[in-house]
Amino acid sequence: MTKRAPDKLLKAFADETRLRILSLLSSGEMCVCDVMAVLGAPQPRVSRHLAYLRAHGLVQARRDGTWVYYSLAKPATGFHKRLVGCLDCCLDEAPIFQADRKALAKLARRPARC
């Protein structure tokens, strides 16, 4: 990942859907369909936000056949590392992120879909 200006990273964090995606990915790699299931959001919306996060160096993609799996990108700067560190320590207090974690736990108990 290339180094990004702090204002670009903060702008990427300035959207609830993107924050929710980043929070989910802090738990590990996920495919688009699982992100959609947890967020209850349509594929175009999820893909648009994932593309934005990828363009800003916050997530990376791995293709496996027809499936694309996303994970958090390795931080390129100390600021980036600290910002990503806020995902687990700060966001879990908000009800929407708590609900996402519960939905993710339920999803993990189901048979693989991808």
ChimeraX attribute file (.defattr): number of C-alpha atoms within 10 A of each C-alpha:
attribute: neighborCount
match mode: 1-to-1
recipient: residues
	/A:1	15
	/A:2	9
	/A:3	12
	/A:4	16
	/A:5	12
	/A:6	13
	/A:7	9
	/A:8	12
	/A:9	19
	/A:10	12
	/A:11	10
	/A:12	20
	/A:13	18
	/A:14	11
	/A:15	11
	/A:16	12
	/A:17	16
	/A:18	18
	/A:19	18
	/A:20	21
	/A:21	25
	/A:22	23
	/A:23	21
	/A:24	24
	/A:25	19
	/A:26	17
	/A:27	13
	/A:28	11
	/A:29	15
	/A:30	20
	/A:31	18
	/A:32	16
	/A:33	19
	/A:34	18
	/A:35	24
	/A:36	17
	/A:37	15
	/A:38	20
	/A:39	20
	/A:40	12
	/A:41	13
	/A:42	12
	/A:43	14
	/A:44	10
	/A:45	12
	/A:46	20
	/A:47	15
	/A:48	12
	/A:49	18
	/A:50	23
	/A:51	16
	/A:52	15
	/A:53	22
	/A:54	19
	/A:55	13
	/A:56	20
	/A:57	22
	/A:58	24
	/A:59	22
	/A:60	20
	/A:61	17
	/A:62	13
	/A:63	10
	/A:64	9
	/A:65	6
	/A:66	6
	/A:67	12
	/A:68	15
	/A:69	16
	/A:70	22
	/A:71	21
	/A:72	23
	/A:73	20
	/A:74	14
	/A:75	19
	/A:76	14
	/A:77	15
	/A:78	9
	/A:79	14
	/A:80	20
	/A:81	13
	/A:82	11
	/A:83	15
	/A:84	21
	/A:85	12
	/A:86	12
	/A:87	18
	/A:88	15
	/A:89	9
	/A:90	9
	/A:91	15
	/A:92	16
	/A:93	10
	/A:94	9
	/A:95	10
	/A:96	14
	/A:97	21
	/A:98	13
	/A:99	14
	/A:100	21
	/A:101	18
	/A:102	13
	/A:103	15
	/A:104	18
	/A:105	12
	/A:106	11
	/A:107	16
	/A:108	11
	/A:109	8
	/A:110	8
	/A:111	7
	/A:112	8
	/A:113	8
	/A:114	13
